[in-house]
Amino acid sequence: MKVGFISLGCNKNLVDTEKMIAIFKKQGHEIVNNAKDAEIIVINTCGFIESAKQEAINTILEMAQYKKNNCKYLIATGCLVERYKEELEKILPEVDLYIKYSEYKKILDENFDELIDRIVTTGNNYAYLKVADGCSNYCTYCAIPGIRGPIKSRTIESILEEANELVKKGYREFIVTAQDTTKYGTDNYGKPMLPELLEKLCEIPQIKWIRFLYAYPETITDELIDTIKKHPKICPYFDIPIQHISDTVLKRMNRHSNGQSIRNLIDKLRKQIPNVVIRTTVMVGFPGETNEEFQELYNFLEEAKFDKLGAFMYSKEEGTPAEKMKNQVHPQTKKSRYNKIMKLQQKISRENLEQKIGNIYEILIEGSTKNANYYIGRSYMDTPEIDGVVYIENTKPLKIGSFVKCKITEVRDYDLIGKII
């Protein structure tokens, strides 16, 4: 049959979708990109925060419309289904089959997490390597441990096998990802194994760039820093979700770091890796967040000048300890605090980027603008789909997927513009 897939939410969910596509393809089905051609539509949902749940429900309703035409079966799976399967069956009978994430093993008769076959959907240049599922941090605002369970790390062997398969298909950039990537290996190997995994990936000659996402501050060890300093293949890019800087807020969040340890880590990374890029995420409006606690966060961000920053307004999640906390912050206060942070970061981002003018970077060419005046690429400082891009003046033909040296000439919002040298 003709099967269409929709993947919602994070890159870890996307990897799961890519494995599902491979399973259907192996069974002889044809994969189609347009929902109107599909006889089976599979939606891999996200259930992380309120807006993601809403998006998933809207997508299900939208796809259900195709049942009037070609679509014979509508299947929903993923985190929202794991969390609310029984309720969804009642309110959305349009779906023919709901499959919980925890049921994959029963259906497949093998360990879904360790499956290596995937049809990569992110183009020809980069692929995600999902090294673990679940999380054992139990932050008070987060539903992930309740949905996906505690951390379950893959074996180094299966990850390397998967990387080698992808290298044969021409992939040269790998993005190592998990819910908490720096705790990879703590469950099955008894200690953090990210440095060792990165070392092994560096031994694969065809790999050009390796980056990892979601490094929690308390598990960024000296060993990890040394591994990054030692290997030019590993992008000196840290994605560190700090969430806050106020000790009292961090404690209520059940985070395992404090304000001083976060400050020390940022200083250490900048001293030891001069060209380091640090991205972070912060949350505003957590229950009980006072004006003083918010101001402490604002002042810290003003002083830390992160290269990249994402902010979230606290979302009340069913079944989490924070849901029952007193002093829930008013939605308008959350919005106002969020806007203040984003306005500040816009200014910081521009100042940071202006300092790059005149610098020379290696750029991975990924496409071109519609009018073909510019090529579009990324440097080691840019994670796909999250960060900005580099526009390179089209002065000579360049091959998509090639790496070129480029001198930065100007800045546009969150992006850079440069010339080939």
N, C-alpha and C positions, 0 to 999 in steps of 0.2 A: 504494500500500500504506500501511498504518498504521505510522508510524515513531516510536519512542521513543528519547530521548537521555539519557545519563548523563554529566555532566562532572565529572571528579575533579581535584583539585589547585588550581592558582592561578587568579587572575582572567584571566591571559593565555590560559590553556587554555580558560577559559570563553568568551572572545571567539572563539576558533577554533571552539568548539562552536556558538556563535550563527551563525557563517558557514555551518557545515555544515547547520544547520537550514534556513537560507535557501535553500541549494542544493537540498536535498530538496524543499522546498516549491515551488520554481520548476519542479521536474520533475513536479509534480502530486501528490506524496504528501501524506498527511494526518499532521500531527504530533500525537501523543497523549502525555499526561502519565503515564499508568499503564502500567507494563511489561506487565501481564497483557493489555492490549488490543493491544500492538504485534506486528506481523508481522515487523518488522525492529527490532532493538535495536542502537544504536550506543553504544559506551563509549569516551569520550575519556580515556585513562589519564594518570596522572602517574608519573614514574619518578625523582623528585628524591632522595628518601631512603628508607631501608629500610621505614619504616612506610607510606609512600605506595605502594611496590611491593606490599606485603602487601595493602593496601586494594584496589588494582587487581585483584590475582589473586582475592581474595575476592569482589569485585563481579562479575567474569567468571563465576565458579563459580555465584554466586547467580542471575545472569541466564540462565545456561545451563539452569536448571531450567524456564524458560518454553518451552523447545523441545519439552517434552512436550505443551504446549498450543498456543497461537496462533503462537508465534515460529517463523518459517521460516528467518531468517538472523540470525546474531549477528556483529557487526562490532566489532573492537577497533582503536583508532588512538591517536595521541598519543605522549607521551615514552617510556613503558615499551616500546611497540612499536618505536619508533625504535631503542631501545637493545638490545632482546632478541628481535627478531622470530623469528629462527630457533629459539631455545630455546623460546619460547612456542608455536610451531607444534607442537613435539614434546610438550610437557607439557600443553598445553590444546587438544586437537583439537576440543573442543566449539565453538570459534570458527570460523566459516565463512570469514572474510576478515580478514586482518591488513593494515592500511595504515600504512606509515611516514609520518611528517610530510613527509619529503623526497620522497615519491611523490605528494603532492597535486597538484603542478604537472603531472605526467604525466597524471594522471587528468582534471584540469580543463582542461588545455591553456591555462592562464593563471596569473598570479602570485597565489597564495592570499593572501599578506601584503597585497596592495594591494586585495583585494576589499572592496567597500563595503557590499553587501547583507548585512544581519544581522537576525535576529529576537532582540531583546533579551529576556533571561530574568530580569532583575533587578527586575522591577516597572516602574512608570511614572515613577519620579522621577529615577533616575540611570542612567548608562550608562558603561561603560569605553571609553576610546579607546586601543587598543594601537598605540603609535607605532613600535615596533621589535621585532625578534625576535632571539634569540641573544645572546651576550655575549662580549666580548673581554678580560675581566679575568683569567681563568685563576687564580682563587683555588685553592689546592692541595686544598681539601676538596670542591670543587663539580664536579658532572658536567654541568652545563648546556652549557658550550661544546662538550663531546663529543657531546651529544644534539642541540642546536639550532644548533651552529656559531657562528662569530663574529657580532658585531652586524650586523644588516641593518636600517637605518632606512628608514621609508617617506618618501615625499615630503610636504612640507607641504601641497601641493595636495590630495592624496588624503585626508589627515586632515581638512582643512577641509571637503571635500566630504562626508565621512562625518558630521562634526559637524552640518553644515547639514541633512542628511537626517534625523538623529535629532531635531534641534530641531523639524522639521516634525511629528514624531510626538509632540511635547510634552515631550521631556526637557529639564531645566533645570540638572541637575548633571552635570558630566563629570569622570571620574577618568582622568587621563593615566597610562598604565602601560607599562612595558617591564621587561626584566631589570635594566637600569641606565639609568633614565630620563634622568639628567643627561648621559649620553654620547650622547643622541639627536642624530643628524646628523653625528657625527664621521666616519662612514664615507662617506656619500654627499655631504655638503656640506663635509667637510674641517674642520669645527669644531663645537663643541656648539651646537645650534640650539634648545634648549628655551626660552630667553627669547623668541626670535622667534616660536616656535609659540604660546606663551602669549599674547603680544601680539596675535597674529592671532585667537586664540579669543576674547579679550576684546572684539573688535570685533563679534562676533555678538550683536545686542541681546537676543535671547531667553534667552541663557545667564545664569544667576544665580550659580552657584558653579562654580569650577574648582579641582580639587586634583590633585597629582601624587604618585605613590608611588615609593619606591626611589631616593632621591637619595644617591649615594655621596659621602662627605665631601670627597674630593679634587676633585670637579668642581662643588661648590657655589660659584659665582663671585660676585663683586660685582655683575656684570651681572644674574645671576639674582635676587639679593637685592633689587636696585633695582627689578626688574620686579614683584616681589611687593609691595613697599612702595607702588608707584605705582598698582596696580590693585585696588580693593576686591573685584572678582569673584574674585580668586585667594585661596583660603583660606590664611592664614598658618600652614600646617601642613606640617612637614617630617618625612618618614619616612626616617630616615638609618640604614641598617644598619651599625653600627660594628664589630660582631662581638667586639671586645676592646679593651682599652686598653693592655695590656702591649706594649711595642715588640718584645720577643723573640717573643711569640706572633703579633703582626701580621706580622712578617717571615716566620715559618714558614708563615703562611696565604697569603703572597704578596699581602697587602693593600697598597694604594698610599698609605696614610696612616700616621701614627704617633701615639702618645699625645698629644704636645704639640699637633700640628695639629688633632686632634679636640677637645681642650680649648679651643683658641683659637676654633674654629668655633662651638662651643656658646655661648661667651661673646659672640662677635660677633653671632650671631643674636638672642640675648636683649637685647643692647644696642640693636641697630638696629630690631628688630620687637618692641615691648613686649608685644603680645598673642600672640606666637608659641607654637605648640604643637609640641613635639618628641617624636617617637616613635622608638624604636630597637629593634634586635634584637641580642642577644649570644649567643655560643656558649660553652658550658662543656665541659671535658673534651677539648679539642683535643689531639692527640698531644703529649706532653711538657709539658703544662700543669702547673706545680708548684703547691704550696700557696701560695707567695709570689705567683706570677703571678695565681692565682685571687683572692687577698686584695686585690691591686692593683685588679682589676676590681670586686670587691665595694665597696671603699672609694670608688672613683670613682663608682659608681652611687649610693652613699649621699650623696655630695656633689653630684652633678649633678642629682639629683631629676628624672629624665625624666618628662614628663607621661604617656607610655605606653611600655610595654616588653614585648617578647616575648623569651623565652629558649629556646634549643635545646640539646639534648645532642648533641655531635658524633656523626655517623653515618658509619661507614666505607664509603666509596663505591668500588665497583669501577672501576679504571682511573684513579683520581685519585692524584696524588703523595702525598697524606696517608695513603693506604691503606698505603703501604709504610714510613711513618715509624716510627722506634723509639719506645719508651716510650708505647705506647697506654695510655690511662687506663682503669682498672678501671670497669666499668659502675656498680658501687655508688657509687664516688667521683663519677662523673658525676651520678648521681641526687641524691646528697647536695648537691653544688654547685648543681645546678638548683633544688632545693627552697629552699636558702638565698636564692638570688637572687629567687625568686618571692615568698617570705615578706617579704623586704625591700621589694620593689616594691609589694606589697599595702598596706603601711604608708604608703609614699611617695605612692601613688596616692590614698589616702584623704585624706592631708594636703593634697595638691594640689587635690583636688575641694572640700574644705571651704573653701578660699580663694575658691571661686567663689560661695559663698552670698551672696545680696544683689545679685549681678551680673545684668545684663539681657542676654539673647542673642536673636538671631534663630534660630528653630527651624523646620526643615522637618518638617511633619507626615507620618508614614508609615503610621500605623495606630492601633489602640487595643488595650487589654488585653481579655481575654475577658469580664471583668465590666463593661467599658466605663466603669470609674471614672476611667481615665487614657487620654489619648492618648499615643502613642509617637512621639518625633521625634529629630532629630539637630541638633547645632549645627555650626559650622565646625570644631569640635574633634574631631568624630567621623567616622571613615571607616566606611562600612557594612561589616558582617560582621566587622570587626576590633575596633572600639572599643565603648565603652559607648553608652547612649542617654539621652535626657531624657524622663522621665515628666511629663506636664502634666495637672494636675487638670482633669477634665471639667466645666467650669462653663458652657460654651456650645458649640453645634455648631461643629465645625471641619471644613474640607474637606481630605481627603487630598490631599497635593501642594501645600498652601498653606504660606506662611511666616508665622509669628506671632512677636510679641515676648513673651518669657517671663522672669519673675524667678525666680531659683533660691532655693529655700527650704530644701532639705535634701539629704543625700547618702545613697546606698544602694550599698555595695560599690563597683562601678566606674561606677555610674550617678548621674544627678542627678534631682532632683524639683523641679518649679517650678509657677508659676501664670501664667496669661495676664494680660498687663497692657494 
